[in-house]
């Protein structure tokens, strides 16, 4: 499985997207903090976090006895640059060309 495949798989699940939203709102959360926001078992949250870690979307760091989870937005940006940005560029260029053409027309 490629890195892109792992990111797409991780982002395909609404629970994992919610976990990423939580980390976006406040980075450095513990498993207990993340678990308290979801109606599922601790083990279920751990499984979702593992998928996010394998995709590189979540990075963990130990702080004493706690394991803190941090959002890594780089893989999402790489997906954006490869799969979204290049397709929107043509539309933006077409609109820019249309604007220039309409402004050049004589009334």
WOQUIPE-V806143 format. One record per residue. PSI is psi in degrees with one decimal (* if undefined). Layout:
{{PSI} {PSI}}
This chain:
{{131.3} {168.3} {-41.6} {-41.9} {-41.6} {-40.1} {-46.4} {-41.6} {-43.8} {-41.1} {-13.6} {-21.0} {130.0} {-31.2} {-41.3} {-37.4} {-37.5} {-41.7} {-41.3} {-38.4} {-40.7} {-42.8} {-30.2} {-40.9} {-39.4} {110.2} {161.9} {37.5} {150.8} {166.9} {-41.1} {-42.3} {-44.0} {-41.3} {-35.6} {-17.9} {-6.2} {149.4} {65.3} {168.9} {161.0} {-41.7} {-38.8} {-43.7} {-40.5} {-39.7} {-42.1} {-41.6} {-34.7} {-42.4} {-41.9} {-38.8} {-42.7} {-28.5} {-6.3} {10.2} {-20.5} {134.0} {140.1} {154.7} {137.1} {136.8} {94.4} {-123.3} {-5.2} {148.0} {115.5} {142.6} {132.9} {143.1} {134.3} {103.6} {-2.2} {-47.2} {-34.7} {-40.2} {-40.4} {-40.0} {-44.8} {-48.7} {-38.0} {-41.8} {-16.7} {-53.0} {-43.7} {-26.7} {-30.5} {-22.1} {-40.9} {-39.5} {-42.1} {-42.1} {-40.3} {-41.4} {-39.9} {-43.3} {-42.0} {-43.3} {-46.8} {-40.5} {-41.8} {-35.2} {-25.7} {-16.9} {142.6} {139.7} {*}}
